[in-house]
Amino acid sequence: MSGALAAARNRAGQEVTLAGIQAPVRASLDQVFPELHRIVVHDLPMIGQVSAHLLQMRGKMFRPTLALLASDVDGKSEDAAVTLAAALELMHLATLVHDDSVDHSVLRRGLPTVNALFSHQVSVIMGDFLYSRALTAMVKLQSLTVMRILTEVSSELAVGEMRQLAAVDALDFDEEAYVALIRSKTGSLLAASCECGSLFGAERHRGSLRRYGERLGLAFQIADDLIDYTEHASVTGKPSGLDLKEHKVTLPLIGALPRMSKAARNRVDALFAEESPSDDMVAEVVGIVAEAGGLEYARQRGAAFADEAYDALSTMPDSPVRGALADAIVYVMDRRS
């Protein structure tokens, strides 16, 4: 176990919960959902219907939590941080809506996706609507710096998807390309959550919080990709091995490929040559990846990014907020869904 991550786990002393991480900013976080509703409200019935479904699907509010914690590192969080937190959650929701449409996914967090419940056209347009409403909310905060950061993130999120779609031969997708992809898809928004949060109460920690958020995002995505290999559908709310079924190459497979026997590699090639791989094919390749050390390799790389996130907290004052940010690293690395 890596040193900094071990220190974070030892500091926590017990199982880390999201509720515990959110405790220092609970009062502010409770204001985020009403703010979300205020931002997306519209008199067009279809928008109201889709918005209500999306707000029901909202997840663990992890990005708003990070933004609010970042704003309060020095104990001086501003009220505007709540609007920022809501806008960040809307941007995250927009990426999920677009991802589900691109992937033709039918479930998200155990509920029907927008494209499954309505249509792919509605899904694409609604994702665009969420982005525009988030940016409109940011305009009202009158911070060009925040607008610049979030518009750059919007571009990065799109670039991340294009990186994946542009890979002609999926099995040639190497670790360098993978890290660039997850930095765009996940690291950029978590980095922006922390950096923008700092601008509403803790600006002197801006650089450190941005680094923390980005490294946490990289660790988060690696952990998420590992879950796809290790957990059952009853835990994640989606089919296990979905990435392999969709021919997505993530770090466990990247780490395993050089260590595979020729026969094992042939089985992987066969799966990627099959337009719709069977559950048995997917299960076989999951076993091959595990046997070749791909899961352990991904865990080690994720832990290295977690270490860097923990190190970025070293310049911040010791407080319940800093403790919550450290706990967030443990939560990301140890979660099961």
KEZA-807842 format. One record per residue (C-alpha): x, y, z; residue in three letters. Coordinates in steps of 0.5 Angstrom, whole numbers, padded with zeros to 4 digits, m for minus. Each point is the difference from the previous one (the first is absolute). Layout:
% KEZA-807842
+-------+-------+-------+------+
!  east ! north !    up ! resn !
+-------+-------+-------+------+
!     X !     Y !     Z !  Ala !
...
+-------+-------+-------+------+
***
This chain:
% KEZA-807842
+-------+-------+-------+------+
!  east ! north !    up ! resn !
+-------+-------+-------+------+
!  0000 !  0000 !  0000 !  Met !
!  0003 !  0007 ! m0002 !  Ser !
!  0002 !  0004 !  0006 !  Gly !
! m0004 !  0006 ! m0001 !  Ala !
! m0006 ! m0004 ! m0001 !  Leu !
!  0001 ! m0004 !  0006 !  Ala !
!  0001 !  0006 !  0004 !  Ala !
! m0007 !  0003 ! m0003 !  Ala !
! m0003 ! m0007 !  0002 !  Arg !
!  0003 !  0000 !  0007 !  Asn !
! m0002 !  0007 !  0001 !  Arg !
! m0007 ! m0002 ! m0001 !  Ala !
!  0001 ! m0006 !  0005 !  Gly !
! m0007 ! m0003 ! m0003 !  Gln !
! m0004 ! m0001 ! m0006 !  Glu !
! m0001 !  0007 ! m0003 !  Val !
! m0007 !  0002 ! m0002 !  Thr !
! m0002 !  0005 ! m0005 !  Leu !
! m0005 !  0003 !  0005 !  Ala !
!  0006 !  0001 !  0005 !  Gly !
!  0004 !  0004 ! m0006 !  Ile !
! m0006 !  0004 ! m0001 !  Gln !
! m0001 !  0002 !  0007 !  Ala !
!  0004 !  0006 !  0001 !  Pro !
! m0004 !  0003 ! m0006 !  Val !
! m0006 ! m0003 !  0001 !  Arg !
! m0004 !  0006 !  0001 !  Ala !
!  0002 !  0003 ! m0007 !  Ser !
! m0001 ! m0007 ! m0003 !  Leu !
! m0007 !  0000 !  0002 !  Asp !
! m0001 !  0007 ! m0004 !  Gln !
!  0003 ! m0003 ! m0006 !  Val !
! m0006 ! m0004 ! m0002 !  Phe !
! m0005 !  0006 !  0000 !  Pro !
!  0005 !  0004 ! m0004 !  Glu !
!  0000 ! m0006 ! m0005 !  Leu !
! m0007 !  0001 ! m0001 !  His !
!  0000 !  0007 !  0000 !  Arg !
!  0005 !  0000 ! m0006 !  Ile !
! m0003 ! m0005 ! m0004 !  Val !
! m0008 !  0002 !  0001 !  Val !
! m0003 !  0001 ! m0007 !  His !
! m0007 !  0001 ! m0002 !  Asp !
!  0000 ! m0005 ! m0006 !  Leu !
! m0003 ! m0006 !  0002 !  Pro !
!  0005 ! m0005 ! m0003 !  Met !
!  0006 !  0004 !  0003 !  Ile !
! m0004 ! m0001 !  0007 !  Gly !
! m0001 ! m0007 ! m0001 !  Gln !
!  0007 ! m0002 ! m0002 !  Val !
!  0003 !  0005 !  0006 !  Ser !
! m0004 ! m0003 !  0005 !  Ala !
!  0002 ! m0007 ! m0002 !  His !
!  0008 !  0002 !  0000 !  Leu !
! m0001 !  0003 !  0006 !  Leu !
! m0003 ! m0006 !  0003 !  Gln !
!  0007 ! m0004 ! m0003 !  Met !
!  0005 !  0005 !  0003 !  Arg !
!  0005 ! m0004 !  0003 !  Gly !
!  0004 !  0001 !  0007 !  Lys !
!  0002 !  0007 ! m0002 !  Met !
!  0007 ! m0001 !  0001 !  Phe !
!  0002 !  0006 ! m0005 !  Arg !
! m0004 !  0005 !  0004 !  Pro !
!  0003 ! m0003 !  0007 !  Thr !
!  0007 !  0001 ! m0003 !  Leu !
! m0002 !  0007 ! m0002 !  Ala !
! m0003 !  0002 !  0007 !  Leu !
!  0006 ! m0003 !  0004 !  Leu !
!  0005 !  0004 ! m0005 !  Ala !
! m0003 !  0006 !  0001 !  Ser !
!  0000 ! m0001 !  0008 !  Asp !
!  0007 ! m0002 !  0001 !  Val !
!  0002 !  0006 !  0003 !  Asp !
! m0007 !  0001 !  0004 !  Gly !
! m0002 !  0005 ! m0005 !  Lys !
! m0005 ! m0003 ! m0005 !  Ser !
! m0005 !  0005 ! m0003 !  Glu !
! m0007 ! m0001 ! m0002 !  Asp !
!  0001 !  0000 ! m0007 !  Ala !
!  0004 ! m0006 !  0001 !  Ala !
! m0007 ! m0004 !  0000 !  Val !
! m0002 !  0003 ! m0007 !  Thr !
!  0007 ! m0003 ! m0003 !  Leu !
! m0001 ! m0006 !  0003 !  Ala !
! m0007 ! m0001 ! m0003 !  Ala !
!  0003 !  0002 ! m0007 !  Ala !
!  0005 ! m0005 !  0001 !  Leu !
! m0005 ! m0006 !  0001 !  Glu !
! m0004 !  0003 ! m0006 !  Leu !
!  0006 ! m0001 ! m0004 !  Met !
!  0002 ! m0007 !  0003 !  His !
! m0008 ! m0002 ! m0002 !  Leu !
!  0001 !  0003 ! m0007 !  Ala !
!  0006 ! m0005 ! m0001 !  Thr !
! m0004 ! m0006 !  0003 !  Leu !
! m0006 !  0002 ! m0005 !  Val !
!  0005 !  0000 ! m0006 !  His !
!  0004 ! m0006 !  0002 !  Asp !
! m0006 ! m0004 !  0001 !  Asp !
! m0003 !  0002 ! m0007 !  Ser !
!  0007 ! m0001 ! m0004 !  Val !
!  0000 ! m0007 !  0004 !  Asp !
! m0007 ! m0002 ! m0001 !  His !
!  0000 ! m0001 !  0007 !  Ser !
! m0007 ! m0002 !  0003 !  Val !
!  0001 !  0001 !  0008 !  Leu !
!  0004 !  0005 !  0004 !  Arg !
!  0000 ! m0001 !  0007 !  Arg !
! m0006 ! m0005 !  0000 !  Gly !
! m0004 !  0005 ! m0004 !  Leu !
! m0002 !  0000 ! m0007 !  Pro !
!  0005 !  0005 ! m0004 !  Thr !
! m0003 !  0006 ! m0004 !  Val !
!  0001 ! m0003 ! m0006 !  Asn !
! m0004 ! m0007 !  0002 !  Ala !
! m0005 !  0004 !  0003 !  Leu !
! m0001 !  0005 ! m0005 !  Phe !
!  0004 !  0000 ! m0006 !  Ser !
!  0007 !  0001 ! m0003 !  His !
! m0002 !  0007 ! m0003 !  Gln !
! m0002 !  0002 !  0007 !  Val !
!  0006 ! m0002 !  0004 !  Ser !
!  0005 !  0004 ! m0005 !  Val !
! m0004 !  0006 !  0001 !  Ile !
! m0002 ! m0001 !  0007 !  Met !
!  0008 ! m0001 !  0001 !  Gly !
!  0001 !  0007 ! m0004 !  Asp !
! m0005 !  0003 !  0005 !  Phe !
!  0003 ! m0002 !  0006 !  Leu !
!  0007 !  0003 ! m0002 !  Tyr !
! m0003 !  0007 ! m0002 !  Ser !
! m0004 !  0000 !  0006 !  Arg !
!  0006 ! m0001 !  0004 !  Ala !
!  0004 !  0005 ! m0004 !  Leu !
! m0006 !  0005 !  0001 !  Thr !
!  0000 ! m0001 !  0008 !  Ala !
!  0008 !  0001 ! m0001 !  Met !
! m0001 !  0007 ! m0003 !  Val !
! m0004 !  0003 !  0005 !  Lys !
!  0006 ! m0001 !  0005 !  Leu !
!  0004 !  0005 ! m0004 !  Gln !
!  0006 ! m0004 !  0000 !  Ser !
!  0004 !  0000 ! m0007 !  Leu !
!  0005 ! m0005 !  0004 !  Thr !
! m0005 ! m0005 !  0001 !  Val !
! m0003 !  0001 ! m0006 !  Met !
!  0006 ! m0002 ! m0004 !  Arg !
!  0002 ! m0006 !  0004 !  Ile !
! m0007 ! m0003 ! m0001 !  Leu !
!  0000 !  0002 ! m0007 !  Thr !
!  0006 ! m0004 ! m0001 !  Glu !
! m0002 ! m0006 !  0004 !  Val !
! m0006 !  0000 ! m0005 !  Ser !
!  0005 ! m0001 ! m0006 !  Ser !
!  0004 ! m0005 !  0004 !  Glu !
! m0006 ! m0004 !  0001 !  Leu !
! m0002 !  0000 ! m0007 !  Ala !
!  0008 ! m0002 ! m0002 !  Val !
!  0000 ! m0005 !  0005 !  Gly !
! m0006 ! m0004 ! m0004 !  Glu !
!  0003 !  0002 ! m0006 !  Met !
!  0007 ! m0004 !  0002 !  Arg !
! m0004 ! m0006 !  0001 !  Gln !
! m0004 !  0000 ! m0006 !  Leu !
!  0006 !  0002 ! m0004 !  Ala !
!  0004 ! m0007 !  0002 !  Ala !
!  0000 ! m0004 ! m0007 !  Val !
!  0002 ! m0006 !  0004 !  Asp !
! m0002 ! m0001 !  0007 !  Ala !
!  0005 ! m0004 !  0002 !  Leu !
!  0006 !  0005 ! m0002 !  Asp !
! m0003 !  0005 !  0005 !  Phe !
!  0006 !  0000 !  0005 !  Asp !
!  0001 !  0003 !  0007 !  Glu !
!  0002 !  0007 ! m0003 !  Glu !
! m0006 !  0001 ! m0004 !  Ala !
! m0004 ! m0003 !  0006 !  Tyr !
!  0002 !  0005 !  0005 !  Val !
! m0001 !  0005 ! m0005 !  Ala !
! m0007 ! m0002 ! m0001 !  Leu !
! m0002 ! m0001 !  0008 !  Ile !
!  0004 !  0007 !  0001 !  Arg !
! m0005 !  0003 ! m0005 !  Ser !
! m0006 ! m0004 !  0002 !  Lys !
!  0000 !  0000 !  0008 !  Thr !
!  0006 !  0004 !  0002 !  Gly !
! m0001 !  0006 ! m0003 !  Ser !
! m0007 !  0001 !  0003 !  Leu !
!  0002 ! m0002 !  0007 !  Leu !
!  0006 !  0005 ! m0001 !  Ala !
! m0005 !  0005 ! m0002 !  Ala !
! m0004 ! m0001 !  0006 !  Ser !
!  0006 !  0001 !  0005 !  Cys !
!  0003 !  0006 ! m0004 !  Glu !
! m0007 !  0003 ! m0001 !  Cys !
! m0002 ! m0001 !  0008 !  Gly !
!  0007 !  0003 !  0002 !  Ser !
! m0002 !  0007 ! m0003 !  Leu !
! m0006 !  0000 !  0004 !  Phe !
!  0004 !  0000 !  0007 !  Gly !
!  0007 ! m0003 ! m0001 !  Ala !
!  0003 !  0003 ! m0006 !  Glu !
!  0007 !  0000 !  0003 !  Arg !
! m0001 ! m0008 !  0000 !  His !
! m0002 !  0000 ! m0008 !  Arg !
!  0006 ! m0003 ! m0003 !  Gly !
!  0000 ! m0006 !  0006 !  Ser !
! m0007 ! m0001 ! m0001 !  Leu !
!  0000 ! m0001 ! m0007 !  Arg !
!  0006 ! m0005 !  0000 !  Arg !
! m0004 ! m0003 !  0006 !  Tyr !
! m0007 ! m0001 ! m0005 !  Gly !
!  0004 ! m0002 ! m0006 !  Glu !
!  0004 ! m0006 !  0003 !  Arg !
! m0006 ! m0002 !  0004 !  Leu !
! m0004 !  0000 ! m0006 !  Gly !
!  0005 ! m0004 ! m0003 !  Leu !
!  0000 ! m0005 !  0006 !  Ala !
! m0008 !  0000 ! m0001 !  Phe !
!  0000 ! m0002 ! m0007 !  Gln !
!  0005 ! m0006 !  0001 !  Ile !
! m0004 ! m0002 !  0006 !  Ala !
! m0007 !  0000 ! m0004 !  Asp !
!  0003 ! m0004 ! m0006 !  Asp !
!  0003 ! m0005 !  0005 !  Leu !
! m0007 !  0000 !  0003 !  Ile !
! m0003 ! m0002 ! m0007 !  Asp !
!  0005 ! m0006 !  0000 !  Tyr !
! m0002 ! m0002 !  0008 !  Thr !
! m0007 !  0001 !  0002 !  Glu !
! m0006 ! m0003 ! m0002 !  His !
! m0006 !  0004 ! m0003 !  Ala !
! m0004 ! m0001 !  0006 !  Ser !
!  0005 !  0005 !  0003 !  Val !
!  0002 !  0005 ! m0005 !  Thr !
! m0007 !  0000 ! m0003 !  Gly !
!  0003 ! m0002 ! m0007 !  Lys !
!  0002 ! m0006 ! m0003 !  Pro !
!  0007 ! m0002 !  0002 !  Ser !
!  0005 !  0000 ! m0006 !  Gly !
! m0004 !  0005 ! m0003 !  Leu !
!  0007 !  0004 ! m0003 !  Asp !
!  0002 ! m0007 ! m0003 !  Leu !
! m0007 ! m0001 ! m0003 !  Lys !
!  0001 !  0007 ! m0003 !  Glu !
!  0007 ! m0001 ! m0002 !  His !
!  0003 !  0005 !  0004 !  Lys !
!  0007 ! m0001 !  0002 !  Val !
!  0001 !  0002 !  0007 !  Thr !
!  0007 !  0000 !  0005 !  Leu !
! m0002 ! m0007 !  0003 !  Pro !
!  0001 ! m0003 ! m0008 !  Leu !
!  0005 !  0005 ! m0002 !  Ile !
!  0004 ! m0003 !  0006 !  Gly !
! m0001 ! m0007 ! m0001 !  Ala !
!  0001 !  0000 ! m0008 !  Leu !
!  0008 ! m0001 !  0000 !  Pro !
!  0000 ! m0005 !  0006 !  Arg !
! m0005 ! m0005 ! m0004 !  Met !
!  0001 ! m0006 ! m0003 !  Ser !
! m0001 ! m0001 ! m0008 !  Lys !
! m0006 ! m0004 !  0001 !  Ala !
! m0003 !  0005 !  0005 !  Ala !
!  0001 !  0006 ! m0004 !  Arg !
! m0003 ! m0004 ! m0006 !  Asn !
! m0006 ! m0001 !  0005 !  Arg !
!  0000 !  0008 !  0001 !  Val !
!  0001 !  0001 ! m0008 !  Asp !
! m0006 ! m0005 ! m0001 !  Ala !
! m0005 !  0005 !  0005 !  Leu !
!  0002 !  0006 ! m0004 !  Phe !
! m0001 ! m0003 ! m0006 !  Ala !
! m0007 ! m0002 !  0002 !  Glu !
! m0005 !  0006 ! m0001 !  Glu !
! m0005 ! m0003 !  0006 !  Ser !
!  0005 ! m0004 !  0004 !  Pro !
! m0004 ! m0005 !  0005 !  Ser !
!  0000 !  0000 !  0007 !  Asp !
!  0004 ! m0006 !  0000 !  Asp !
!  0006 !  0004 ! m0004 !  Met !
!  0000 !  0006 !  0004 !  Val !
!  0000 ! m0005 !  0007 !  Ala !
!  0006 ! m0003 ! m0003 !  Glu !
!  0004 !  0006 ! m0002 !  Val !
! m0001 !  0003 !  0007 !  Val !
!  0003 ! m0007 !  0003 !  Gly !
!  0006 !  0001 ! m0005 !  Ile !
!  0001 !  0007 !  0002 !  Val !
!  0000 ! m0001 !  0007 !  Ala !
!  0005 ! m0006 ! m0001 !  Glu !
!  0004 !  0004 ! m0004 !  Ala !
!  0001 !  0005 !  0006 !  Gly !
! m0004 !  0006 ! m0004 !  Gly !
! m0004 !  0001 !  0006 !  Leu !
!  0005 !  0001 !  0005 !  Glu !
!  0004 !  0004 ! m0005 !  Tyr !
! m0006 !  0005 !  0000 !  Ala !
!  0000 !  0000 !  0007 !  Arg !
!  0007 !  0002 !  0001 !  Gln !
! m0001 !  0006 ! m0005 !  Arg !
! m0006 !  0002 !  0003 !  Gly !
!  0003 !  0000 !  0007 !  Ala !
!  0006 !  0004 ! m0003 !  Ala !
! m0005 !  0006 ! m0003 !  Phe !
! m0003 ! m0001 !  0007 !  Ala !
!  0007 !  0002 !  0003 !  Asp !
!  0001 !  0006 ! m0004 !  Glu !
! m0007 !  0002 !  0002 !  Ala !
!  0001 ! m0001 !  0008 !  Tyr !
!  0007 !  0004 ! m0001 !  Asp !
! m0004 !  0006 ! m0003 !  Ala !
! m0003 !  0001 !  0006 !  Leu !
!  0006 !  0001 !  0004 !  Ser !
!  0000 !  0008 !  0000 !  Thr !
! m0007 !  0000 !  0002 !  Met !
! m0002 !  0002 !  0008 !  Pro !
! m0002 ! m0006 !  0004 !  Asp !
! m0007 !  0000 !  0001 !  Ser !
! m0006 ! m0004 ! m0001 !  Pro !
! m0001 !  0002 ! m0007 !  Val !
!  0007 ! m0002 ! m0002 !  Arg !
! m0001 ! m0007 !  0004 !  Gly !
! m0006 ! m0001 ! m0005 !  Ala !
!  0004 !  0001 ! m0006 !  Leu !
!  0005 ! m0005 !  0002 !  Ala !
! m0006 ! m0005 !  0002 !  Asp !
! m0003 !  0002 ! m0007 !  Ala !
!  0007 ! m0004 ! m0003 !  Ile !
! m0002 ! m0006 !  0004 !  Val !
! m0007 !  0000 ! m0002 !  Tyr !
!  0002 !  0000 ! m0007 !  Val !
!  0005 ! m0005 !  0001 !  Met !
! m0004 ! m0005 !  0004 !  Asp !
! m0007 !  0001 ! m0003 !  Arg !
! m0004 ! m0006 ! m0003 !  Arg !
! m0005 !  0004 ! m0004 !  Ser !
+-------+-------+-------+------+
***
